[in-house]
Structures are given as structure tokens and as C-alpha cells.
Amino acid sequence: MSKEKKKKLTLKNFKGTPRKFNDNSTKTQGKVVVERKNSNFRPQDKKQTFEKKPFSKPFAPKITPPSDEKKKNAKEWAKKKIQEELHKGKKKSEKKVEGKRRDYKLTLGRALTDADEIERQRSHASVKRAREKQFKKDDDQEEIQKIARDVNIPSVITIQELANRMAEKSSAIIKYLLEKNVKVTVNHSIDADTAEFIVGEFGHNAIRGDVTEDQIKKIVDEEKEDKGSDPRPPVVTVMGHVDHGKTSLLDALRQANVVSTEHGGITQHIGAYQVKVNDKQLITFIDTPGHAAFTEMRARGSKITDIVILVVAANDGIKPQTIEAIQHSKAAGVPILVAVNKCDLPGVDPNKVKNQLLEHELIVEEMGGDVLCTEISAIKKTNLDKLKENILLQSELLDLKTKKDSLAKGVVIESRLDKGKGPVSTVLVTSGTLKRGDTFVSGVAKGKVRAMFDYNNKQISQAEPSTPVEVIGFESVTSAGDDFIVLNDENKISEILEFRKNGAKQKTLKSTTDNNDIFGNADKAETLNIVVKADVHGSLEAINAALLKIEIEKIKPKIILSAVGPVTETDVTLAKASNAKILGFNVRPNKEAKELANSYKMDISYFNIIYEAIDFVEKSIKGTLEPETKEESIGQCEVLEVFNVSKAGKVAGVKVTQGEVRNNSDARLTRDGTVVYTGKIGSLFREKNEAKEVKSGLECGLTIKDFIDYKKGDIIEIFQIVTVDRE
């Protein structure tokens, strides 16, 4: 550093003289003003002279003592001068011009115009933004009138769904309920009364019940009034008790062998076939299972049919499922034809069956009634033609008519998930003509007919009324019993699907709120979680209904998943997470699911017969129960004397009065009817020798572990605890 920089700078060593401190600081700012000596100035002390004190510099005039404000100004001025000396020789930094940085940016307009003439103007974008902002502000200030909406309220609805129907924010509803000390979330479900109160508080009109249901029914049933004039084949359902020969009768009628393909000889699927009579007329047959679990299938079969054939075995008579089939037929208002099967067996009496039918108000023609009855043999094919004639006669009396040249309608008889074809459903066309390429809605699923197959698995391009066909083109697996409607209007299809999905959601919410107690119920029954996978929806429906009826000592099976199709990895993962058992009915797992189940060490149970699956679940529930503990009495003895033995201590001399006394068995000592001590036999002696057991009528000595207070007359009961498995 230079010497100038090292030199300490003070007020004495900088050039210049101090300025005059006066009030006119604005005029003399930056200048040094020397005050002129006053001519009237006189020193107070005349004796004082200036010669006494030497001065190195010329005499400086006396300055008036400054005020506090002037001192402050002096300090600032001195500081400024010091800074100037320190930065001497350096380039002075230009004072930053006040203003925005972009104001001094060189633009084309500034380059071509004189700088003095430039006057900055606002851009068009800025003006536009300012106007929009002002308009928005004006709109916000205007009072907007709230729209009152008509809100449909079902029996159960979630907070989110209610907010959507009111076009309000769900957070506003939650906030309102919090003010009422009700804590909810968007997924919380509330009842119709609460929802109606909330709707009213938000200024909307509550409408109880779904108005859309009437509109949907109108769309579905709009052509029911016009039955048409085209004849159609009769739909005949074969019903009766299990193993009475229903499927054998159908095999004989259509010359097939379906029985051989059924596991255990029991029909577990609902089937549909067509039989040609006299090479002209057709009869559509629907086969229903006779097992007790398939109640829903029989009910569904009676609803979609024109005539019911009640098959009764001559050697077995009326059975529970036969009675159930009669009840379903009467409820549906369908005429019944009785077929007494197995008449070829020796020693059978068909009249016995006819007399039993009288108990259920079915009077055959031979007894003066109107019920047609035919004695047949399915195996020997006896009187089958007569049965066909009776069916055609009954169909003529019914005068079955329909409308062919219209959009097709039908009923889903059965549905399944095929590995190669995807969701497949067997549909019975009830009216209209179903063609390839038709768009349809069925339950909560929609689709387009991509291919159709008849009962012989032959591909066809169209299906007339009363024809059962296998339809490919469903977007998802539909439920058995759902309607099947062909519609060309996509808006109608969307409306129907939306309504039905909401209805399914409400049913789920209602079942959830009914079954699950959020506060916890002390008496709540335990559950056995089950995952059910089946080949077809009808079997799945029957298994679910049968399993839910099981209850053993307040333990119920809980079906956490039931679906159509093979067992997948997702099913195994869910079963592992919820500690559930996997039941596969006529299905097998895929490769990945099998490997995953092996890694989890889980067993997948497979069944082909429904009652075997039900028995398995019952045994599984019993297996979860703890074994019963039962006390079994072995013997009893009475204390006659108490002895003191040096090695053993006090020993009770007893006489065995009942049963026997065993070493190391449980013992209970009672005195005057009160239990004093319960323990185990420590040692047992008979004539100074250690014994394992002593029979009734003999005397012995014994000790009880950790007990010495024996007294004459005490009763010692010998017993053992036995565990018994629950049955």
C-alpha cells in the first residue's frame, strides 16, 4: 500500500477549511465559508495576549460554538471528506439512477427516436390484463344468485356423492357437520334423513327415492305392451328333486349324454337346449339343478319359463326340492306338467305319486283335475312322444306370441369367464331378433355382440325369440338372471349403467353399515374368511348362499371375495393378508398363483360337487374352535388316619371307596363339602411299597404335592382333564 493510504487521516491533515455552521445549510452545502471578524469584538480579559501561545499556522478567527444540530452536520461533513480522501485516485462510481431497470433498456424505438422525446407507454398486453382484472373484480362484487337444485336422495349415500349431486364442495359439507360435532370423511355413508337435512341446510330441494328408476323401467319395459303376433316356441323348464332323472330325461329328448359330464351325476349348472318335434316345431328346454343349494337357480328358471315339467321319481315320491319347485312355479304363475319317471323299475306305483300331489293342490286329469301327467322312463325312452305332445298342447292353450322385427330382449341364464373368449353369457332371447353387431346392456355391463353360438356350439348370425344362445362381447362378467336389452342409443345405455352402478354401490354401502359395527360389538360373532372362485355365476351364487347359512357356535363364514374365473395371484395375496381359505369350484389356479401359494405355504381347496365344499367349510369352522375340556372322574377315597413319616413328611392313610387312585393324577381334597386344595398325587404307597394305582376297596397311603394339612374324614377326589374335539 502507498504511504498516502497508510497515513492516518484526521481533521487536521486534510486540505480545506471547515464550513460555516449556520441555518442556511442548503445554500452553502459543499462550500467552506469563513466568518468575518466582528469589529465590535473585544476580549474580556485584556491581560490575555496571543503572544503567550505560539502558533504554527496563521491566526484563525474564533468560531461561534455550534449547537447540537450543527455538530451533527459537522460530523457528517467530516465523514464525507474522510471518505473522499480514502478513495482518492479511484474512479468515482456513478450514482445509481432511480427507476426500473427496463426503463433504460435500449430498444428499437429509443434508437430511432430522440432520447428527450421518448415517453414510455403501456403495452397492449398490460392494458388487456388490467381490463380483465377490473372486469373480474366487478363480477366478484356482483351478488350471484345461488341455484337451488333437486337432489335425489337414496336410502344410503356417501358425503362425496351427496356433494356431487348438490354441486357443492365436499369440504363445505364436512365443515358444516364438524360445526354440529359430527366427524365424517368424504367416504363416510349417511342415511337418507341426515342427507335430507343437509340438503335443506344448503338451500336445495331434497327428493326421497330415485326418480331415475321409473325412467329406467320405462326404457326396459317400453315394448312389453305390444306383444306382437309372431308365434314362438315354448320355453320349458325341467324341475324336481336331485337324482330324480331330470337331466336323463333331457338327454333322452335330445339324444345327448350330458349326465356323463356332470361330476357325481349331479347337475350343478343351468343349461338350455332346443328339441325339434315332428321336424317342424321347436321346444326350448331349460335344465335346473335339484340340489338344495340351487334355490336361486330354480327360482330363476321358473320366472323365465312358459311351462314347468315337474319330474318325480316313482320309487322316491315327493321330496323337499320337489315341493320347493311346486312353490316356485305357483309363485310365477306357470302351468305345471307332471312327469313320473322311473316307471320301468319293478314294484313301483305311479298312483302313489299322484296321490301325494293332491297334498300340494296338484290334481291330475285322471282324478278330475287339469294337470297333465305322463308316466315315462328316461332310460328306456318310454312315452317321451306323449310328453312332447302334452307340451305342445299346453303351449297352444297359452297362445305364445311375440314380436320378431324389433330390438332383441332376453334374460341371462348363465355367465362365465372363458380363458380364450373372455366374459361369456348364455342368453335366452325372449322377444325381437338378436343379430351380430348389436350393442346391448345387461345388468351393470354393456357390450357388443361379436359372436353367437347355439346349443350345439355352432356359430350363428342371428337368434329369434325363445332361442338360447351363447353371446361373446361382454365388457365384464354379468350376473345370472340379469336382463339383456339391445339399444342403439348410447346415451340411454350410459344412463341405465350409471343408475344401476349407483344402485349396486348403495347396496354395498348398506350391507357394510349393517354388518360392521364401527364402535365394536362385544357379542359380535367370529368369522372364517373365505375366497370363492367358481366356473359360472350360477354355481357361485349357490355356493355363497349355502355358505352364508352356516353358523357353528357363533362362528360364521365371511365371503371376502367371490368371482367367476380361475384362482389368480391377487386372490392368493388377498387370502394371505386376510388369513382366508381359498375355495375353487370347477376351476384351477394359474401358474403364477400356484407358485405364490406354495411360497406362502397356503392350501387351495378344489371341489367339483357343491355339498363337498359346504362340508369342507363346516369342518374348517370346527377346526378353528378350541377343543372342549372335560373333567373325567377316576376315583374317590377317604382319609382314615394321618401319619408322620421321616422321609416323606405327613402321609394320609386312605381307603379307596370308588374307582381307583393313580399316581401323578389330579386330586381335589374336600372338607365338609368345601374344596380345600387341588393338586397332583405326589406319591402312592401300598403296604410300604410304591404303587402306580390302587383299586377300589383297598387301603393305601398317599401324599398330595405341596400340601400337608390332612385331617380325618377328608374326601380326596381323583380326576383327569380330557380334551374332546368338537363335532
ROLONU-981564 format. One record per residue (C-alpha): x negated, y negated, z; residue in one letter. Coordinates in steps of 0.2 Angstrom, whole numbers, padded with zeros to 4 digits, always signed. Each point is the difference from the previous one (the first is absolute). Layout:
<nodes>
XYZa;...
</nodes>
This chain:
<nodes>
+0000+0000+0000m;-0005-0018-0003s;-0005-0012+0014k;+0015-0010-0004e;+0011+0014+0005k;-0010+0005+0015k;+0001-0018+0006k;+0012-0002+0014k;+0013-0013-0006l;+0007-0012+0013t;+0008-0017-0001l;-0017-0009+0001k;-0008+0008-0015n;+0012-0002-0014f;+0001-0015-0011k;+0013-0012+0002g;+0008-0010+0014t;+0016+0004+0009p;+0016-0008-0006r;+0010-0012+0009k;+0014+0008+0011f;+0015-0010-0002n;+0018+0003-0004d;-0002-0003-0019n;-0007+0017-0003s;+0009+0003-0016t;-0008-0015-0008k;-0018+0003+0006t;+0000+0019-0002q;-0017+0006-0006g;-0009-0017+0003k;-0011-0007+0013v;+0005-0017+0007v;-0011-0010+0011v;+0009-0011+0013e;-0006-0018-0001r;-0007-0007+0016k;+0012-0012+0010n;-0007-0017+0002s;+0009-0001+0017n;-0009+0015+0006f;-0010-0004+0016r;-0009+0013+0011p;+0007+0001+0017q;-0017+0001+0008d;-0011-0013-0006k;-0015+0007+0008k;+0001+0016-0011q;-0011-0002-0015t;-0002+0012-0015f;-0019-0001+0002e;+0000+0011+0014k;+0004+0015-0010k;-0009+0003-0016p;+0009+0005-0016f;-0007+0010-0014s;+0013-0006-0012k;+0007-0017-0003p;+0013-0006+0012f;+0017+0007-0003a;+0016-0010+0005p;+0010+0006+0015k;+0015+0010-0005i;+0016-0001+0009t;+0004+0017+0010p;+0011+0010-0010p;+0017+0007+0006s;+0004+0018+0000d;+0007+0000-0017e;-0015-0009-0007k;-0011+0013+0008k;+0009+0014-0008k;-0002-0009-0017n;-0018-0002+0003a;-0003+0018+0004k;+0009+0005-0016e;-0010-0012-0010w;-0016+0006+0008a;+0004+0018-0004k;+0004-0004-0018k;-0017-0009-0002k;-0009+0015+0008i;+0008+0012-0012q;-0005-0011-0015e;-0018+0000+0006e;+0000+0019+0002l;+0007+0002-0018h;-0011-0012-0007k;-0007+0005-0017g;+0014+0013-0003k;+0013-0002-0013k;+0016-0007+0007k;+0014+0011-0001s;+0015-0008-0008e;+0015-0002+0010k;+0013+0013-0003k;+0014-0008-0010v;+0017+0003+0009e;+0013+0010-0010g;+0003+0017-0007k;-0013+0009-0009r;+0010+0003-0016r;+0003-0019-0002d;-0018-0002-0006y;-0001+0015-0011k;-0004-0005-0018l;+0014+0004-0012t;+0003-0003-0018l;+0012-0014+0004g;-0013-0009+0011r;-0014+0003-0013a;+0011-0009-0014l;+0007-0013+0011t;-0008-0014+0009d;-0003+0004+0018a;+0008-0016+0007d;+0015+0003-0010e;+0003+0018+0006i;+0015+0002+0011e;+0003+0018+0006r;+0018+0007-0004q;+0008+0016+0007r;+0001+0015-0011s;+0016+0007-0007h;-0002+0016+0010a;-0002-0010+0016s;+0016-0010-0004v;+0009+0016-0004k;-0005+0008+0017r;+0006-0015+0009a;+0017+0000-0008r;+0002+0018+0003e;-0004-0002+0018k;+0012-0014+0002q;+0014+0010-0008f;-0004+0015+0011k;+0001-0012+0015k;+0016-0007-0006d;+0007+0018-0002d;-0005+0005+0017d;+0008-0015+0008q;+0016+0004-0008e;+0012+0010+0010e;+0002+0017-0008i;+0016+0009+0002q;-0002+0018+0007k;+0008+0014-0011i;+0012+0011+0010a;-0001+0018-0007r;+0011+0015+0002d;-0010+0013+0009v;+0005+0019-0001n;-0004+0008+0017i;-0001+0019+0001p;+0001+0010+0016s;-0019-0001+0002v;-0012-0012-0007i;-0018-0006+0002t;-0006-0018+0004i;-0009-0001-0017q;+0015+0006-0010e;+0012-0012+0010l;-0012-0014-0004a;-0001+0004-0019n;+0019+0001-0001r;+0002-0017+0009m;-0015-0007-0011a;-0008-0006+0017e;-0017+0003+0007k;-0002+0015+0011s;-0011-0010+0012s;+0015-0012+0002a;+0011+0015+0006i;-0014+0007+0011i;-0002-0017+0008k;+0018-0002+0003y;+0001+0017+0008l;-0015-0004+0011l;+0009-0016+0006e;+0014+0012+0006k;-0014+0011+0009n;+0002+0014-0013v;-0017+0006-0007k;+0001+0008-0017v;-0010+0002-0016t;+0004+0000-0018v;+0002+0019+0000n;+0011+0000+0015h;+0018+0006-0004s;+0015-0008+0008i;+0019+0004+0000d;+0013-0008-0010a;+0007-0011+0014d;-0017-0007+0004t;-0003-0003-0019a;+0017-0009-0001e;-0004-0011+0014f;-0017-0005-0007i;+0008-0003-0017v;+0013-0012+0007g;-0014-0009+0010e;-0009-0004-0016f;+0015-0007-0008g;+0005+0015-0012h;+0015+0010-0002n;-0001+0018+0006a;+0010+0013-0009i;+0001+0017+0009r;-0002+0015-0012g;-0008+0001-0017d;+0011-0007-0013v;-0012+0008-0013t;+0007+0017+0004e;+0017-0004-0008d;-0010-0006-0016q;-0010+0016+0000i;+0015+0011+0001k;+0008-0009-0014k;-0015+0002-0011i;-0001+0019+0005v;+0019+0004-0001d;+0005-0012-0014e;+0004+0014-0012e;+0009+0011+0012k;+0017-0006-0004e;-0002+0004-0019d;-0002+0019+0001k;+0001+0002-0019g;+0008+0014-0010s;-0015+0011-0005d;+0001+0018+0008p;-0015+0006+0010r;-0005+0016+0007p;+0004+0004+0018p;-0013-0001+0014v;+0001+0015+0011v;-0009+0002+0016t;-0004+0017+0008v;+0001-0001+0019m;+0000+0013+0014g;-0010+0008+0014h;-0018+0005-0002v;-0003+0017-0009d;+0018+0002-0006h;-0006+0000-0018g;+0002-0017-0007k;-0016-0001-0010t;+0003+0018-0006s;+0017-0005-0006l;-0008-0014-0010l;-0014+0011-0007d;+0014+0012-0006a;+0010-0014-0008l;-0015-0007-0009r;-0010+0016-0002q;-0015-0007+0009a;-0010+0006+0016n;-0002-0015+0011v;+0001+0011+0016v;-0017+0007-0003s;-0008-0017+0000t;+0007-0005+0017e;-0011+0004+0015h;+0008+0012+0012g;+0015+0002-0012g;+0007-0016+0008i;+0005-0015-0011t;-0009-0016+0006q;+0003-0011-0014h;+0015-0007-0009i;+0001+0005-0018g;+0011-0004-0015a;+0003+0011-0015y;+0012+0001-0015q;+0010+0015-0006v;+0008+0002-0017k;+0017+0008+0001v;+0008+0008-0016n;-0014-0008-0010d;+0009-0017+0001k;+0003-0007+0017q;-0013-0004+0013l;+0000+0001+0019i;-0013-0009+0010t;-0004+0010+0016f;-0009-0007+0015i;-0008+0012+0013d;-0001-0005+0018t;-0010+0008+0014p;+0009+0009+0013g;-0012-0002+0015h;+0007-0010+0015a;-0014-0013-0003a;+0007-0005-0017f;+0016-0009+0006t;-0004-0016-0010e;-0003+0010-0016m;+0017+0009+0002r;+0008-0017+0004a;-0008-0008-0015r;+0005+0015-0012g;+0018-0002+0005s;+0001-0018-0004k;-0007+0001-0017i;+0010+0015-0005t;+0018+0003-0008d;+0002+0018+0006i;-0007+0010+0014v;-0003+0018-0001i;+0000+0007+0018l;-0011+0016+0000v;+0005+0012+0014v;-0008+0017+0002a;+0013+0014+0002a;-0011+0009+0013n;-0004-0015+0010d;+0015-0011+0000g;+0002-0018+0005i;-0016-0007+0008k;-0005-0018+0007p;-0007-0006-0016q;+0016+0006-0009t;+0011-0010+0012i;-0012-0015-0002e;+0002+0001-0019a;+0019+0001+0001i;+0000-0016+0011q;-0012-0009-0013h;+0012+0004-0014s;+0015-0005+0009k;-0008-0017+0005a;-0004-0003-0018a;+0017+0005-0006g;-0007+0013-0012v;+0010+0016-0005p;-0007+0016+0006i;-0002+0017-0010l;-0004+0015+0011v;-0012+0013-0006a;-0001+0016+0011v;-0017+0007-0004n;-0007+0017+0003k;+0016+0009-0003c;-0010+0015-0008d;-0007+0005+0017l;+0008+0015+0008p;+0013-0002+0014g;+0003-0019-0002v;+0017-0008+0001d;+0003-0016-0010p;+0017-0002+0008n;-0009-0003+0017k;-0009-0015-0008v;+0017-0007-0007k;+0008+0002+0017n;-0015-0010+0008q;+0003-0014-0012l;+0017-0003+0007l;-0008-0006+0016e;-0007-0014-0010h;+0016-0004-0010e;-0006+0008-0016l;+0014+0011-0006i;-0004+0010-0016v;+0013+0003-0014e;+0003+0018+0005e;+0007-0007+0017m;+0010-0013-0008g;-0013-0014+0000g;-0008-0011-0013d;-0018+0006+0002v;-0007+0010-0014l;-0010+0015+0007c;-0011+0012-0010t;-0008+0016+0006e;-0017+0002-0009i;-0017+0008+0001s;-0014-0011-0005a;-0012+0015-0001i;+0011+0011-0011k;+0007-0015-0009k;+0018+0005+0004t;+0015-0013-0004n;-0012-0014-0004l;+0011-0004-0016d;+0015-0001+0011k;-0009-0013+0011l;-0005-0010-0015k;+0018+0000-0006e;+0006-0006+0018n;-0013-0014-0001i;+0006-0006-0017l;+0018+0001+0005l;-0003-0010+0015q;-0010-0013-0010s;+0015-0001-0012e;+0012-0004+0014l;-0012-0014+0006l;-0001-0008-0018d;-0018-0005+0001l;-0003-0015-0011k;-0014-0013-0002t;-0007-0013-0011k;-0014+0005-0011k;-0004-0016-0009d;-0006-0010+0015s;-0015-0002+0011l;-0004+0015+0009a;+0003+0003+0018k;-0005+0015+0011g;-0005+0007+0017v;-0018+0005+0005v;+0002+0019+0005i;-0019+0003+0004e;-0016-0010-0001s;-0018+0005+0001r;-0018-0006-0004l;-0008+0009-0014d;-0019+0000-0001k;+0000-0002-0019g;+0017-0009-0003k;+0001-0011+0015g;+0017-0003+0009p;+0013+0011-0008v;+0018+0001+0004s;+0014+0012-0005t;+0015-0011-0004v;+0018+0005-0004l;+0008-0011-0012v;+0017-0004+0005t;+0006-0013-0013s;-0008-0008-0016g;-0014+0007-0010t;-0018+0000+0006l;-0012-0004-0014k;-0019+0000+0000r;-0007-0018+0003g;+0015-0006+0011d;-0005-0010+0015t;+0008+0005+0016f;+0001-0003+0019v;+0001+0014+0013s;+0001-0004+0018g;-0015-0011+0004v;-0009+0005-0016a;+0001-0005-0018k;-0008+0007-0016g;+0002+0004-0018k;+0005+0017-0008v;-0016+0006-0008r;+0005+0018-0002a;+0015+0012+0004m;+0000+0019+0002f;+0015+0011+0002d;+0003+0014+0012y;-0010+0012-0012n;-0015-0013+0001n;+0003-0005-0018k;-0003-0018-0005q;+0016-0009-0006i;+0003-0018-0006s;+0017-0003+0008q;+0011+0007+0013a;+0019-0001+0000e;+0011+0000+0016p;+0000+0015+0012s;-0018+0005-0006t;-0014+0002+0012p;-0016-0006-0006v;-0018-0002+0007e;-0005-0019-0003v;-0018-0006-0001i;-0003-0019+0002g;+0003-0004+0018f;-0011-0013+0008e;+0001+0008+0017s;+0008+0016+0007v;+0018-0003+0003t;+0011+0008+0013s;+0012+0015-0004a;+0018-0006+0000g;-0005-0018-0007d;+0011-0006-0014d;-0008-0002-0018f;+0006-0015-0010i;-0006-0006-0017v;-0001-0019-0002l;-0006-0010-0014n;-0001-0016+0011d;-0016-0002+0009e;+0007-0014+0011n;+0014+0012+0006k;-0013+0014+0003i;-0011-0012+0010s;+0015-0006+0010e;+0005+0018+0005i;-0018+0005+0005l;-0002-0015+0011e;+0016+0003+0009f;-0003+0018+0002r;-0018-0003+0006k;+0006-0012+0013n;+0013+0012+0006g;-0013+0014+0002a;-0011-0012+0009k;+0014-0005+0012q;+0003+0019+0004k;-0018+0002+0004t;+0000-0015+0011l;+0016+0006+0009k;-0007+0018+0003s;-0016-0008+0006t;+0009-0011+0013t;+0011+0014+0005d;-0014+0013+0003n;-0014-0010+0007n;+0002-0009+0016d;-0012-0014+0001i;+0001-0002+0019f;-0003+0019+0002g;+0012+0013+0006n;-0005+0011+0015a;+0012+0013-0006d;-0006+0000-0018k;-0001+0017-0008a;-0017+0006-0005e;-0003+0003-0019t;-0009+0012-0011l;-0006-0010-0016n;+0002+0009-0016i;-0004-0004-0018v;+0011+0008-0013v;-0004+0003-0018k;+0012+0009-0011a;+0002+0005-0019d;+0017-0008-0002v;+0010-0013+0009h;+0015+0011+0004g;-0011+0012+0009s;-0009-0015+0009l;+0017-0006+0005e;+0005+0017+0007a;-0016+0002+0010i;+0001-0017+0008n;+0018+0002+0005a;-0004+0017+0008a;-0016-0005+0009l;+0009-0016+0007l;+0013+0012+0009k;-0014+0009+0010i;-0002-0005+0018e;-0009+0010+0013i;-0001-0007+0018e;+0001-0018-0006k;-0013+0003-0013i;+0005-0005-0018k;-0009+0001-0017p;-0003-0017-0007k;-0002+0000-0019i;-0013-0014-0003i;-0001+0003-0019l;+0011+0010-0012s;-0003-0001-0019a;+0001+0010-0015v;-0016+0007-0008g;-0016+0009+0005p;-0010-0003+0016v;-0012-0015-0003t;-0015-0007+0009e;+0011-0014+0007t;+0012+0013+0008d;-0015+0008+0008v;-0007-0017+0007t;+0017-0005+0006l;+0002+0017+0009a;-0017-0001+0008k;+0003-0018+0006a;+0017+0004+0007s;-0004+0018+0006n;+0013+0007-0011a;+0003+0017-0008k;+0001+0002-0019i;+0014+0010-0007l;+0000+0004-0019g;+0015+0008-0007f;-0003+0008-0017n;-0015-0012-0003v;-0019+0002+0002r;-0013-0013+0004p;-0011-0008-0013n;-0019+0004+0001k;-0005-0016+0009e;+0014+0002+0013a;-0005+0018+0003k;-0019-0005+0003e;+0005-0015+0011l;+0011+0012+0011a;-0014+0012+0002n;-0012-0014+0005s;+0013-0005+0013y;+0003+0018+0005k;+0019-0002-0003m;+0012+0013-0005d;+0012-0003-0014i;+0016+0012+0001s;+0008+0006-0016y;+0017+0007-0001f;+0011+0007-0014n;+0016+0004+0011i;+0008-0014+0010i;+0004+0010+0016y;-0018+0005+0001e;-0005-0019+0001a;+0014-0003+0013i;-0007+0015+0011d;-0018-0007-0002f;+0005-0017+0007v;+0010+0008+0014e;-0015+0010+0005k;-0012-0015-0002s;+0011-0010+0012i;+0000+0014+0013k;-0019+0001-0002g;-0001-0018+0005t;+0009+0004+0016l;-0011+0004+0015e;+0003+0018+0006p;+0012+0003+0014e;-0008+0003+0017t;+0009+0013+0010k;-0003+0006+0018e;+0001+0019+0002e;+0002+0008+0017s;-0012+0014+0004i;+0003+0004+0018g;+0003-0005+0018q;-0008+0003+0016c;+0002-0004+0019e;-0013-0005+0012v;+0000+0012+0015l;-0016-0005+0009e;-0015-0012-0002v;-0018+0006+0002f;-0016-0009+0003n;-0014+0008-0011v;-0018-0006+0002s;-0004+0000-0018k;+0017-0004-0008a;+0007-0011+0014g;+0019+0001+0003k;+0008+0014-0009v;+0019+0003-0001a;+0006+0018+0003g;+0015+0002-0011v;+0013+0013-0006k;+0005+0000-0018v;+0019-0001-0001t;+0003-0002-0018q;-0010+0004-0016g;-0018-0001+0002e;-0015-0011+0005v;-0014-0003-0012r;-0017-0007+0003n;-0003-0018-0008n;+0019-0002-0003s;+0009-0016+0005d;+0008+0000+0017a;+0012-0012+0009r;+0002+0001+0019l;+0016-0005+0007t;+0005-0003+0019r;+0018-0002+0005d;+0005-0002-0018g;-0012-0014-0003t;-0015+0001-0012v;-0016-0003+0011v;-0014+0004-0013y;-0002+0006-0018t;-0016+0008-0006g;-0009+0016-0005k;-0003+0016+0008i;-0018-0001+0006g;-0003+0018+0006s;+0010+0016+0002l;-0004+0014+0012f;+0008+0017+0002r;-0007+0011+0015e;-0016-0010+0001k;-0003+0002-0019n;+0002-0013-0013e;+0015+0003-0011a;+0006-0007-0017k;+0019+0002+0004e;+0011+0007+0014v;+0017+0008-0004k;+0016-0003+0009s;+0002+0008+0017g;-0018-0001+0005l;-0010-0011+0011e;-0015-0010-0004c;-0011-0015+0005g;-0002-0015-0011l;-0006-0017+0000t;+0006-0015-0010i;-0014-0012-0007k;-0003-0016+0010d;+0014+0005+0013f;-0002+0007+0018i;+0016-0005+0009d;+0009+0016-0001y;+0014+0004+0013k;+0011+0015+0004k;+0016+0001-0011g;-0008-0010-0014d;+0007+0006-0017i;-0013+0000-0015i;+0007+0001-0017e;-0011+0007-0014i;+0003-0007-0018f;-0007-0004-0016q;+0002-0014-0014i;+0005+0007-0017v;+0000-0010-0016t;+0014+0004-0012v;+0000-0006-0018d;+0016-0009-0005r;+0011+0008-0012e;
</nodes>
